[in-house]
Amino acid sequence: MARTPSGLFPSGPPRRPIWRELHPVTGGGVAAGAALTAAWLLLFGLLGRDVPGYAWWTVVAGGLGWAAALVLARYGDRGVATGVAIVTAGGWSIAFAVVVTRWATSSDWPLW
């Protein structure tokens, strides 16, 4: 009479599932997203002729960049999305510092 295992006392170690990311985050992807976003923000920032223009163009470019990062994070390369998001936050910080510096030196809010 052959004995079949009931599952109450397993005969070997349980098999664990193997989970792999479809799009793993790599350093090259982060660097590529960061470099392209830096160029994107620079080109949009150069469209502004003064501090308010620079600030608003940077806000618009950053908003478009973050929209692209959300799409990339969901459907594409999450490493590139990470680079885009990090550099966009840095670009917005620089624009904010420029606006605050102008505000502090002129005592007039420069954005409107």
Residue pairs with C-beta under 8 A, 6 or more apart in sequence:
5 11
21 78
23 76
23 77
23 78
23 79
24 78
24 79
25 78
25 79
25 82
26 79
27 79
28 79
29 77
29 78
29 79
29 80
29 82
29 83
30 79
30 80
30 82
30 83
30 86
31 83
32 79
32 80
32 83
33 69
33 72
33 77
33 79
33 80
33 81
33 82
33 83
33 84
33 87
34 83
34 84
34 86
34 87
35 83
36 80
36 83
36 84
37 65
37 83
37 84
37 87
37 88
37 91
38 87
38 91
40 61
40 65
41 58
41 61
41 62
41 65
41 87
41 88
41 91
43 61
44 57
44 58
44 60
44 61
45 54
45 57
45 58
45 61
45 91
45 95
47 53
47 57
48 54
48 55
48 56
48 57
48 58
51 98
51 99
51 102
51 110
52 110
52 111
52 112
54 95
54 98
55 95
55 98
55 99
55 110
55 111
56 111
58 91
58 92
58 94
58 95
59 92
59 95
61 91
62 88
62 91
62 92
65 84
65 85
65 87
65 88
66 84
66 85
66 88
68 81
68 84
69 81
69 82
69 84
69 85
69 88
70 81
72 78
72 80
72 81
72 84
73 81
99 110
99 111
102 110
103 109
103 110
